Amino acid sequence: MFNKKNILITGGTGSFGKKFVEIVLNKFKPSKLIIFSRDEFKQYQMQEKFDEKKYPCLRYILGDVRDGTRLNQALRDIDFVIHAAALKQVPAAEYNPMEFIKTNVHGAENVVAAAIENKVQKVIALSTDKAANPINLYGSTKLVSDKIFTSANNITGFNLGNRKKTIFSVVRYGNVIGSRGSVVPLFRDIVSNNKKFFPITHKDMTRFWITLDQGVNFVLRMMKIMEGSEIFIPKLPSTRIVDLAKAMDSKKPFKIIGIRPGEKIHEIMAPKETCLQTFEFKKHYVIYKNPKTNNYKYKDQSGEIGTRVKEGFEYSSENNKDFLTISQIKNLGNI
């Protein structure tokens, strides 16, 4: 699917973007793989890691998703777009709401408009568990972003004429181990610098966990089977934050410091309010905007048959059947 194609990733110099580029270069032979981001120094660092002489398909384009004109230029002749650009820090969002709206909401609008204008084949946007029943500004902007992408298929569905139809879908998952938004780097710094205690915001707090490799490979698989308007959710293990701290240093005490503004005790990826639209597959869930069936079965593009979840079903890090033990956490490569 990706061989001899032109691929662009927004926010391509972030944790996900770097791993995405690494995996795509190892697995496929795209004609062009474009890293679109606003940080020229991070682009320089990526160019040092990924030699353009070895990988002549690579292109680096400076730009911001807030700039629709620049996006429109960047998406010329592009087949597939992965939209990973976002502002993500929950406390920063509470303090700077308009900046998050400009990037996460208006940026999503710009990606949709540029993709339709340039007749891109497929666009998949990265979301977050915080977009499900959001209680903070960051989650709220990502919920709006999700709605923009899943509803964009309505635009391409009307009056197409001879135009090629662009389809849009969303991938939603939890904390990425070791990424900038993860608590792991903070705990790692506490251990390496022999600080007195682990700061824990709540003793019962749980989180979903996914590795960068798993996140990228899930996105690639879902891009292959997407039909448009789906929210894809991988089945992930949960971890108690207290257990994470014990796995990193069992002798160091932890101190309860209280919930930060906009922070949840548990994460939700499929809220119960969407249970009638949610179907369970072997390794993932899908929230369909408008399920094309009144039955309890759904056959996707890959031929796999999913089953509608029970009424009242909610997929959260609290009620997850799969919890990592302390020893299992220790075996995670990024801890």
C-alpha positions as CSV (number, residue, x, y, z in Angstrom):
1,M,0.0,0.0,0.0
2,F,2.8,2.4,0.8
3,N,5.3,1.4,-1.8
4,K,5.8,4.1,-4.5
5,K,3.4,6.4,-2.7
6,N,3.8,9.9,-1.4
7,I,3.3,10.1,2.4
8,L,3.3,13.2,4.7
9,I,3.3,13.3,8.4
10,T,2.5,16.5,10.3
11,G,4.3,17.0,13.6
12,G,6.9,14.6,12.0
13,T,9.7,15.5,14.4
14,G,7.9,14.4,17.5
15,S,8.2,11.1,19.3
16,F,5.6,9.4,17.1
17,G,6.9,11.0,13.9
18,K,10.5,9.8,14.4
19,K,9.4,6.2,15.1
20,F,6.9,6.4,12.2
21,V,9.7,7.4,9.8
22,E,12.0,4.7,11.1
23,I,9.4,2.0,10.6
24,V,8.2,3.1,7.2
25,L,11.7,3.4,5.9
26,N,12.5,-0.2,7.1
27,K,9.2,-1.8,5.9
28,F,8.3,0.1,2.7
29,K,9.7,2.0,-0.3
30,P,7.7,5.2,-0.6
31,S,8.4,7.6,-3.4
32,K,8.4,10.5,-0.9
33,L,8.2,10.6,2.8
34,I,7.7,14.2,4.0
35,I,8.3,15.4,7.5
36,F,6.2,18.5,8.0
37,S,6.9,20.4,11.3
38,R,7.6,23.9,12.6
39,D,10.9,23.2,14.4
40,E,14.0,23.5,12.2
41,F,16.4,22.3,14.9
42,K,14.4,19.0,15.3
43,Q,14.4,18.6,11.6
44,Y,18.2,19.1,11.5
45,Q,18.5,16.4,14.2
46,M,16.3,14.0,12.1
47,Q,18.4,14.7,9.0
48,E,21.5,13.7,11.0
49,K,19.8,10.4,12.0
50,F,18.2,9.7,8.7
51,D,20.8,10.4,6.0
52,E,19.0,11.7,2.8
53,K,21.7,10.0,0.7
54,K,20.7,6.7,2.1
55,Y,17.0,7.6,2.0
56,P,16.5,9.8,-1.0
57,C,12.7,9.6,-0.5
58,L,12.9,11.9,2.5
59,R,11.8,15.5,2.4
60,Y,11.7,18.1,5.2
61,I,9.2,20.9,5.0
62,L,9.0,23.7,7.6
63,G,5.5,24.8,8.3
64,D,2.7,25.0,10.9
65,V,-0.7,23.4,10.7
66,R,-2.1,26.8,11.7
67,D,-1.0,28.0,8.2
68,G,-3.5,26.7,5.7
69,T,-1.7,28.1,2.7
70,R,1.6,26.3,3.6
71,L,-0.3,23.1,4.3
72,N,-1.9,23.3,0.9
73,Q,1.5,23.7,-0.7
74,A,2.9,20.8,1.2
75,L,0.1,18.4,0.3
76,R,0.5,18.6,-3.4
77,D,0.7,15.1,-5.0
78,I,0.4,13.5,-1.5
79,D,-1.4,10.1,-1.3
80,F,-1.5,9.6,2.5
81,V,-1.4,12.0,5.4
82,I,-0.8,11.1,9.1
83,H,-1.8,14.0,11.3
84,A,0.3,13.9,14.4
85,A,0.8,17.6,15.1
86,A,-0.7,18.8,18.3
87,L,-0.2,20.8,21.5
88,K,-0.5,18.2,24.2
89,Q,0.4,19.3,27.7
90,V,-2.7,19.4,30.0
91,P,-1.6,22.1,32.4
92,A,-0.3,24.3,29.6
93,A,-3.7,24.0,27.9
94,E,-5.5,25.2,31.0
95,Y,-3.3,28.3,31.0
96,N,-3.1,28.9,27.2
97,P,-6.5,27.8,25.8
98,M,-6.4,29.9,22.6
99,E,-3.0,28.5,21.6
100,F,-4.3,25.0,21.8
101,I,-7.5,25.9,19.9
102,K,-5.4,27.4,17.1
103,T,-3.2,24.3,16.7
104,N,-5.5,21.4,17.6
105,V,-8.8,22.7,16.2
106,H,-8.0,25.2,13.4
107,G,-5.0,23.1,12.5
108,A,-7.4,20.1,12.0
109,E,-9.6,22.2,9.8
110,N,-6.6,23.2,7.7
111,V,-5.5,19.6,7.3
112,V,-9.0,18.6,6.1
113,A,-9.3,21.5,3.6
114,A,-5.8,21.0,2.2
115,A,-6.3,17.2,1.9
116,I,-9.6,17.6,0.0
117,E,-8.2,20.4,-2.2
118,N,-5.2,18.2,-3.2
119,K,-7.2,15.0,-3.6
120,V,-5.3,13.0,-0.9
121,Q,-6.4,9.4,-0.8
122,K,-6.4,8.8,3.0
123,V,-5.9,10.9,6.1
124,I,-5.7,9.4,9.6
125,A,-5.4,11.7,12.6
126,L,-4.0,10.8,16.0
127,S,-6.2,11.3,19.0
128,T,-6.0,10.7,22.7
129,D,-7.9,9.0,25.5
130,K,-8.4,12.5,26.9
131,A,-10.8,13.2,24.0
132,A,-13.3,10.7,25.5
133,N,-15.6,12.6,27.9
134,P,-13.1,15.4,28.2
135,I,-12.7,17.4,31.5
136,N,-9.8,19.5,30.3
137,L,-9.1,22.0,27.5
138,Y,-6.6,19.7,25.8
139,G,-9.1,16.8,25.7
140,S,-11.8,19.1,24.5
141,T,-9.8,20.4,21.6
142,K,-8.9,16.8,20.6
143,L,-12.6,15.8,20.8
144,V,-13.4,18.7,18.4
145,S,-10.5,17.6,16.2
146,D,-11.9,14.0,16.1
147,K,-15.3,15.4,15.1
148,I,-13.8,17.5,12.4
149,F,-12.0,14.5,10.8
150,T,-14.9,12.0,11.1
151,S,-17.3,14.5,9.7
152,A,-15.0,15.5,6.9
153,N,-16.2,12.5,5.0
154,N,-19.6,14.2,4.7
155,I,-17.9,17.0,2.7
156,T,-16.2,14.6,0.3
157,G,-19.4,12.5,-0.1
158,F,-21.3,15.3,-1.8
159,N,-21.0,16.6,-5.4
160,L,-17.8,14.8,-6.1
161,G,-18.2,14.7,-9.8
162,N,-14.9,13.4,-11.2
163,R,-12.9,14.2,-8.1
164,K,-11.2,11.5,-6.2
165,K,-12.8,11.0,-2.8
166,T,-10.6,11.7,0.3
167,I,-11.4,9.6,3.3
168,F,-10.7,10.5,6.9
169,S,-10.4,8.4,10.1
170,V,-9.0,8.7,13.6
171,V,-6.8,6.5,15.8
172,R,-7.2,7.0,19.6
173,Y,-4.8,5.5,22.2
174,G,-3.4,6.1,25.7
175,N,0.0,7.0,27.1
176,V,3.0,6.3,25.0
177,I,5.8,4.8,27.1
178,G,8.7,7.1,27.3
179,S,7.2,9.9,25.1
180,R,7.4,13.5,26.1
181,G,3.9,13.4,27.5
182,S,4.5,10.3,29.6
183,V,5.3,10.2,33.3
184,V,8.2,7.7,32.7
185,P,10.8,10.4,31.8
186,L,9.9,12.3,35.1
187,F,10.2,9.1,37.2
188,R,13.4,8.1,35.4
189,D,14.9,11.5,36.3
190,I,13.9,11.1,39.9
191,V,15.7,7.7,40.0
192,S,18.8,8.8,38.2
193,N,19.2,11.9,40.3
194,N,18.4,10.1,43.5
195,K,15.5,12.4,44.5
196,K,13.7,11.7,47.7
197,F,10.3,10.5,46.5
198,F,8.0,9.9,43.5
199,P,5.2,12.5,43.2
200,I,2.0,10.6,42.7
201,T,-1.2,12.7,42.1
202,H,-3.6,10.0,43.3
203,K,-3.0,6.6,44.9
204,D,-5.7,4.9,42.7
205,M,-4.6,6.4,39.4
206,T,-4.4,4.1,36.4
207,R,-3.3,4.6,32.8
208,F,-3.3,2.7,29.5
209,W,0.2,2.0,28.1
210,I,1.4,1.6,24.5
211,T,4.9,1.6,23.0
212,L,5.9,3.8,20.1
213,D,6.3,0.7,17.9
214,Q,2.9,-0.6,18.7
215,G,1.4,2.9,18.1
216,V,3.0,3.3,14.7
217,N,2.1,-0.3,13.5
218,F,-1.5,0.1,14.7
219,V,-1.8,3.3,12.6
220,L,-0.3,1.6,9.6
221,R,-2.7,-1.4,9.9
222,M,-5.8,0.9,10.4
223,M,-4.8,3.0,7.4
224,K,-5.0,-0.1,5.3
225,I,-8.6,-1.1,6.3
226,M,-10.1,2.3,7.0
227,E,-13.4,3.1,5.2
228,G,-13.8,6.6,6.6
229,S,-15.2,8.2,9.8
230,E,-14.0,5.4,12.2
231,I,-12.3,6.0,15.5
232,F,-9.9,3.0,15.9
233,I,-8.9,2.0,19.5
234,P,-6.3,-0.6,20.2
235,K,-6.7,-3.1,23.1
236,L,-4.0,-2.1,25.6
237,P,-2.9,-3.1,29.1
238,S,-3.4,-0.9,32.0
239,T,-0.9,0.1,34.7
240,R,-1.4,1.5,38.2
241,I,0.9,4.5,38.5
242,V,1.9,3.4,42.0
243,D,3.1,0.0,40.5
244,L,5.0,1.9,37.8
245,A,6.9,3.8,40.5
246,K,7.6,0.5,42.4
247,A,8.9,-1.1,39.2
248,M,11.3,1.8,38.6
249,D,12.6,1.8,42.2
250,S,10.9,-0.4,44.8
251,K,12.8,1.3,47.7
252,K,11.9,4.9,47.0
253,P,8.8,6.2,48.7
254,F,6.1,8.1,46.9
255,K,4.2,11.2,48.0
256,I,0.6,12.0,47.1
257,I,0.6,15.5,45.7
258,G,-3.0,15.8,44.5
259,I,-4.7,15.9,41.1
260,R,-3.5,18.5,38.7
261,P,-6.1,20.8,37.0
262,G,-7.9,18.8,34.3
263,E,-6.4,15.5,35.2
264,K,-8.4,12.2,35.4
265,I,-7.9,9.4,37.9
266,H,-8.6,6.8,35.1
267,E,-8.5,7.1,31.4
268,I,-11.4,6.3,29.0
269,M,-11.0,5.5,25.4
270,A,-14.5,4.3,24.5
271,P,-17.2,6.0,26.7
272,K,-20.4,4.2,27.4
273,E,-22.3,6.9,25.6
274,T,-20.9,5.5,22.3
275,C,-21.6,1.8,23.1
276,L,-24.2,1.5,20.4
277,Q,-21.7,2.6,17.8
278,T,-18.8,0.5,19.2
279,F,-17.7,-2.8,17.8
280,E,-15.1,-5.2,19.3
281,F,-12.6,-6.9,17.1
282,K,-9.8,-9.3,18.1
283,K,-7.2,-6.7,18.8
284,H,-9.1,-3.4,18.8
285,Y,-12.4,-1.6,19.1
286,V,-13.9,0.7,16.5
287,I,-16.4,3.5,17.1
288,Y,-18.3,4.0,13.9
289,K,-19.9,7.3,13.2
290,N,-22.9,5.7,11.5
291,P,-22.6,1.9,11.6
292,K,-23.7,0.4,8.2
293,T,-25.6,-2.4,9.9
294,N,-28.5,-2.8,12.3
295,N,-27.2,-6.2,13.3
296,Y,-24.7,-7.0,16.0
297,K,-22.0,-8.0,13.5
298,Y,-19.8,-5.8,11.4
299,K,-17.4,-7.0,8.7
300,D,-14.5,-4.6,8.0
301,Q,-12.3,-4.1,5.0
302,S,-9.9,-6.9,6.1
303,G,-12.7,-9.4,6.3
304,E,-12.6,-9.6,10.1
305,I,-16.0,-9.7,11.8
306,G,-16.6,-7.5,14.8
307,T,-19.3,-7.7,17.4
308,R,-21.2,-4.8,18.9
309,V,-20.3,-4.3,22.5
310,K,-23.0,-4.7,25.2
311,E,-25.1,-1.7,26.2
312,G,-23.4,0.3,28.9
313,F,-19.9,-0.9,27.9
314,E,-17.1,1.5,28.7
315,Y,-13.4,0.8,27.9
316,S,-11.4,2.5,30.6
317,S,-8.0,1.9,32.3
318,E,-9.9,1.1,35.5
319,N,-12.2,-1.7,34.3
320,N,-9.6,-3.1,31.8
321,K,-9.2,-6.9,32.1
322,D,-5.5,-6.6,31.3
323,F,-3.3,-5.1,34.1
324,L,0.4,-5.2,34.1
325,T,2.2,-6.6,37.2
326,I,5.3,-4.9,38.6
327,S,7.5,-7.6,37.0
328,Q,5.8,-7.1,33.6
329,I,6.3,-3.3,33.9
330,K,10.0,-3.9,34.5
331,N,10.2,-6.0,31.3
332,L,9.0,-3.1,29.2
333,G,11.9,-1.9,27.2
334,N,11.3,1.8,27.6
335,I,11.1,1.9,31.5
